[in-house]
Amino acid sequence: MDIGELAAHDFEQIQILRDDAAGMLAFVAVHDTRLGPAFGGIRRWRYRHPGAALADALRLAEAMTLKCAAAGIPGGGAKVVLVDAPSLDRGAAYRRIGDFVEQMNGRYFTGPDVGTETQDLEEVARRTSFVARPDEIGNLAEPTAVGVFAGLRAVGDRLGCDGVRGLHVLVQGLGAVGRRLAQLLVGAGARVTVCDLDRDLVEQVRTELGVEVVEPGLLLSITADVWAPCALGGVVHDLSLEHLKVRAIAGAANNVLAAPAHGAALFQRGILYAPDFVMNAGALIHGALNHLEGAPPEPARIEAIGARVGSILDASIAEGIAPELVAQRLARDELDKRPREPYFPARPR
């Protein structure tokens, strides 16, 4: 990725964090803070090359901006991507990230993402208070799953079902969010099929919930009402599009579409797509409002994700355009109400 490409993304701030002693390389992207401070977690992952890590940080940070605007959160989007490697001193790397966040002095509030666990956040918290700690704000998987469940009820209604009752949902990924979502779906009368690379985890969930199971390699062969991706993104691409046997896609993963063209392809095929940055906003709503207002949000703030998803899908059908374009327009309209002036704290802590 060259300078021209970076400039075209219109980011407020892009930085490289490097610490050779810790074997650390990380990228920080702050996208847009005109509505308020930036929110975004720390992703730790192995990438084929540094450019892929930077591209991931940019995509995720921009999605966080849209997520804030669409959810009515007075904040913007950011992300730290930490490149995982055998030589990484994990504790030292997360402390270094904490140092950086502290230097931002409230411009950026961070938290968990893929690969970042409670002990990692504790290392960050040793250096800054601008971090979402589970012991302070609770398990963020819960509001995420609750929000996705609310969105799935809206999807089910538009597929001719009574919410999720009787809906066949394929849950891909049984991490904290996917497993909790499966529990909520089963409890509400949905038919659930699960898929995960961890065979032991799959067996635990099968025993616990009595769900059906599909091998990862056979995922796209399953005929279902809804595919709910709850692991990594980019799962809707040229190859998967050819094999889809679902009526809708709605899950917790970020950046489900590998490219914008895949959203248009879904729309042309009549497959409903609930935009991921609307569906999975529960953790953001919970964490951001805890930080901004000093208390957990009312449950209705999370439940409102369902109504938001429903209105976006209805507008998509009425206007004849893909739902993610409707959602992006909604978010950008909120952003355009403010001048493009980056947020900086009024005074030091």
N, C-alpha and C positions, 0 to 999 in steps of 0.2 A: 504494500500500500504506500503510494507516494504522497508528497505534500499536497498536491492538487486534489487527490481523493479525500484526504483528511479535511481540507478546507471546504470541500463541497458538502460535508456533513454538518457544518455550521455548529460545532460544539463549542461550549464556553471554555473548556479546560481539558487538556489531555496530557498526562504525565507518565513518565516511566519511573518505577521504583526499583532500584537495583542494589543488592547487597551481596557482594561476592563471597564474603565470609559465611553467609547463611545460605549460599547457593540459590539466591532469590532473584527472580525477575517477575515484576508485576506491572500491570497497566491500569491506570485510573482514568476514567472518562466521566466528565461532568457535562451533561447535555444542555439543559435549559433550566434556569432557576428563577425565571421572571415571576413565578407564582409564589416562591418561597424556597426554603432550604432543600438541598438535594437529598433524596433517599435512594438507597440501593445497597444490596448485600455484597459479600465477598465470595466470589466463585473460585474454587481451587480445582484445576483440571489439567490433564496432560494434553498438550497440543502438538501437532506435527511440526509446527514452526511458529516463531513469535508473531508473525503476521496474522496467523489464525487466532491467536489469543487477543491481539489488539482488535481485530474485526469483531470478535465475540463481545468484548467490552463495549464497543461502540453500539452494536445492535441492542444489547441488554440495557444500556443507559438510556438510549432513545425510547425504548419500550417503557421504561420506568417513568419518563416524562409524560408519555401518553396515558399511562396507567393513573398517574396522579390527577391529570386534568380530567379524564373521563370519570374518575371516582369522586371528584369534587374536593380533593386534598390540596391544601395550599402549599404545594411543594413541587419539586422537579425531580429529574432523573439522574442517577449516577450509578457507577458500578466499578468495583475492583475485580480484576481477573488476575489471580496468582497462578503462575505456571508451575505445575507440579513436576517434580523430578526426583530421582533416587537420592540426589545430593542435597535436597532441600532440608534445611533445619526449620521444621514447621513452627516451633514455638518462637524462634527468633524472627521468622518472616511475619508472623501475625503481630508480634510486638512492633515491628517496623511499620506495619500498616497502621497500627494504633497511633504511633508517633505522627504519621502523616495526617490522619484524621484529626488528631488534637491540634495540629498546626492550622487546620482549616477553621478552627474556632467556631463551629456551629454552622458553617456553610454546608457541611455534609454529615449526614447521620447514617451509619452503616449497620449491617446485621448479617444474618445467615444467608447462604445460598448453597448451591450444589457443592459438596466437598468440604464445607465449613461446618464444624460441629461445636457442641457446647464448650469443650475445652479450648477450642480455637478462639471463640468469642471471649472467653475468660482471659486469654493472653492479650487480646485487643484491649479489653477493659482495664488491664494493668496500666495502660498508657493514656486512655481517654474515656470520658463519660459519654461520648457521642456514639454509643453502640447499643443495639438492642440485645440485652442479656435475658436468656430464658428465665433465670431466677427472679427477674424483676417484672417482665411483661408476659410471662407464660410461654407456652409452646405455640409458635406461630403456624405450625402445621394445622392446628385446629381451625382458626378462622379461614385459612386458605381452603380447607376441605369443605367447610360450611358454605363459603361463598360459591365454590364450584357446584356443590349440591343444589344451591338455590338457582344457579344458572341452568343446571340440567333439568330442573322442574320446568323452567320456561321453555327449554328446548322440547321437552316431552309434550307440553301443551300444544306446541306448534306442529308436532308430529301426529297429533290426533289422540294422544294418550291423556290420562288423568295425572298430570305431573310425571313422576317416574314410576308409578304403579304399573307393572306389566311391561315396562320398558326394558329392552335387552341392551345392557351397557357393557362394552368391552373396556375394562380398566387396564391400561398398560403402565406398569411401574407400581410396585408395592412398597415404596418408601413411606415415610410418615404420613404424607398427604394422600397417596393412592390407597393405602390400607384403610385409613380413616374414611375416605370417600366410599370405599367398598362397604364398610360397615353401615354407613348412613343409607346407602342405596338398598342393601339387603333389608334393613330395618323398615324401609318405606315400601317394600313390595316389588322392587325391581328384580329382574333376572340379571345376574352378574357373571361375567366370564373374566378371569384375571390372567395376566401374563407378566412374567418377570424373569430375569436371568438367574436370580437366586432361587434354586430349586427348593432349598430348605424353607425359605420364606414362603414360597408358593404353597408348600404342603401345610405350613402353619395356618395360612389364611384359608385354605380349603377345609381344614379340620374345624377351624373356628367358625366359619361362616357358611359352609356348605356350598360354596360357589363352584362353578365349572372352571376348568383350567385349559389353557392352550399353550403349546410350546412357542417360544419367541419366533422361530422360523416359520410357523404356520399362522402367525397373527393375521396377515392380510387375507387368509383364506376363510376367515370367520364371517358369516352373515349375521349382522347385528343392527340394532337401531342406531346406536351411538358408539363411536370410538372416543374414549376419554384418555388421551395421552397425559401421563402424569410423571414422566421421566424427563429426558433431555428433549430439546426441540429439533426442528428441521426434519420431522418425520413425514410430512406431506411433501413429496418431491415427484420428479417425473416417473420414477419406477413405481412408487407406492400408489400413485394416482391410477395407474393402469389396472390395479388389482382390488381397489376399494369395493367392499360389499356392505357399506353402511349408509344410513340416511342422513347422518349428522356427525360432526366432529366437535367435541366440546370437552376440554380437560384442563388440567392444572399446569401443564408444561409451558415454558416461555418459548416464543418464536417457533410455533408449531409449523408454520409455513416456511419451507426452505427458501422461497422467493415470492414476491408479490404476485407473479403470474399464476402461482398455484392456487391462490385464493380465487382468482378469476375463473380458473378451470373448474374448481369445486362448484362455483355459482352456476356456471354453464351446464354442469351435470345435474343440477338440482339438489346438491348435497349441502345441507345447512352447515355453516361454520360459525360458531360462537367465538368471536375474537378473544385470543388468549389474554391480552392485557386487560380485558374487562372481566373475564371469568376468574382469573387468579388474583384479583386485587385484595382478597381478604386479609392477607398478612400485612400488606402495605397499610390498609385502612387501620388495622389494629395497632401496628407498630408506630405509624406516623402520628395518629391521634394520641396515643400514650405519650409520645414525645412532645407534641405541640400543646396538648391540653392537660397533660398530667394525670390522665385517667383513661381506663379502657373505654372504647366507644360502646354505645348502646347496641344490642344485638341487631336492631333494625338497620343500622348502618351497613352491616355485612349482608343481611337479608336483601337489601336494596339491589344487590348485584343481579338478582333474578329479574326484577322489573327492568333494570337497565339492559340486560341481555335481550329480554323480550321486545323492548321498544326498538332496539337495533335491528333485530331480525324482521320485525314488522316493517320498519322503514326500508330495509333492503328489498323486501318483496314488493312493496308499494312503488319504490323508485326504480326498481330494476337494476340495482347495482349491488356489488358484493358487500356483505356485512362488515368486513374489516374496513372498507372505504367509508362506510357510514360512521363507524366507531372512530376512525382517525379524524374525520371531519368534526365530530362532536368534540374530541379532545383539542383539536387545533383551534376551533372556535373559542374555546375557553382560554387558550393561550393568547390568542390575538386580542383579547380584551385588555391585555396589559402591554405596555411598551417593552421592547426587548432590552431590559435592564437587569443584569445579573444580581442575584441576591447576595448581600454581605451583611453579617450581623451588625447591628447598630453600634455595639461597643463590645470590648473583650469581656469574657466571663469574669 
